[in-house]
């Protein structure tokens, strides 16, 4: 059993780390995103340098011109990149246009209309699943798509949809068979955001700085040719993508934030002198550092194992729940401790700590609240050992 990363991933990690240290972190004093995209004057030079390093379209298969990286490699990259607050938490395009993985399930004709324009940076797509009454429980969604000949009539409401205001199309999950529900009754549609009946009703400003949209669909005519995958297959396709996103976005990215927070905590403790002694000599501070290092080590081992097993084709549903819960809660504690050690300066926007603190608080809710994931994990574990009657 080998607990070390393969040599090629170590080299990849070092390449990304140097890129972040040299190119990205220096931008923090000029740009810290509060929901907006990275300005072109920063983004374009970063993209050119990233592309020259081979860091381009990371999760896009090689057949479409991407790097075709596995999940473990992408987690290593995400962890390093998240050490900087100059990178928008949502809508990051440093490594190329944001490609929603469900586009890869398009048929050949659909790829010409949707996938390839996104890869070329000509079109943008958002993902619309969450509803006012169907957040952590997407199976209870109410948005309906009723077939009428060669089109579907779409009616419903989606909330907290990131990037909807700048998207050309939305990947919309809608109920096509209420009797089947999540087990074959939810379908994915590509919806043109300029279609009659599509209304961007309002934005929801958040403590993280971004303002996701609420979209209303009123008798929107969606061509049957815009169904992604098979009819009723939408929920299962969406869950596969959400599982990967949970591991990378809610597992790896928090650890990058936490690692730099710990590094900052240690550096500050050596430099800050109170009552004639550096903070580093105080046992209370030493315990914070030790606890943070131990928890980060545990979380990283769990993350790497989960991503590795996913790349081997194993079912990592339960392990992905553990990864999100442990990574997000660990990172939240580490950032909180770092703020405490820094004292008053830790509360200011001079340091990145307050930005990470706000982003991490949202991750305990988004893409599956930690309480819901604990419940699902426990249910799965107990069902597996339920006595046979």
Secondary structure as GFF3:
##gff-version 3
##sequence-region A 1 389
A	DSSP	alpha_helix	7	19	.	.	.	ID=ss1
A	DSSP	pi_helix	20	24	.	.	.	ID=ss2
A	DSSP	three_ten_helix	25	27	.	.	.	ID=ss3
A	DSSP	alpha_helix	40	52	.	.	.	ID=ss4
A	DSSP	three_ten_helix	62	64	.	.	.	ID=ss5
A	DSSP	alpha_helix	71	81	.	.	.	ID=ss6
A	DSSP	three_ten_helix	101	105	.	.	.	ID=ss7
A	DSSP	alpha_helix	108	110	.	.	.	ID=ss8
A	DSSP	pi_helix	111	115	.	.	.	ID=ss9
A	DSSP	alpha_helix	116	119	.	.	.	ID=ss10
A	DSSP	beta_strand	125	128	.	.	.	ID=ss11
A	DSSP	three_ten_helix	138	140	.	.	.	ID=ss12
A	DSSP	beta_strand	144	148	.	.	.	ID=ss13
A	DSSP	beta_strand	151	161	.	.	.	ID=ss14
A	DSSP	three_ten_helix	164	166	.	.	.	ID=ss15
A	DSSP	beta_strand	169	175	.	.	.	ID=ss16
A	DSSP	beta_strand	186	192	.	.	.	ID=ss17
A	DSSP	beta_strand	198	205	.	.	.	ID=ss18
A	DSSP	beta_strand	211	223	.	.	.	ID=ss19
A	DSSP	three_ten_helix	224	226	.	.	.	ID=ss20
A	DSSP	beta_strand	227	228	.	.	.	ID=ss21
A	DSSP	alpha_helix	234	247	.	.	.	ID=ss22
A	DSSP	pi_helix	248	252	.	.	.	ID=ss23
A	DSSP	alpha_helix	253	271	.	.	.	ID=ss24
A	DSSP	beta_strand	273	274	.	.	.	ID=ss25
A	DSSP	beta_strand	277	278	.	.	.	ID=ss26
A	DSSP	three_ten_helix	279	281	.	.	.	ID=ss27
A	DSSP	alpha_helix	283	311	.	.	.	ID=ss28
A	DSSP	alpha_helix	317	342	.	.	.	ID=ss29
A	DSSP	three_ten_helix	343	347	.	.	.	ID=ss30
A	DSSP	alpha_helix	353	363	.	.	.	ID=ss31
A	DSSP	alpha_helix	370	384	.	.	.	ID=ss32
###
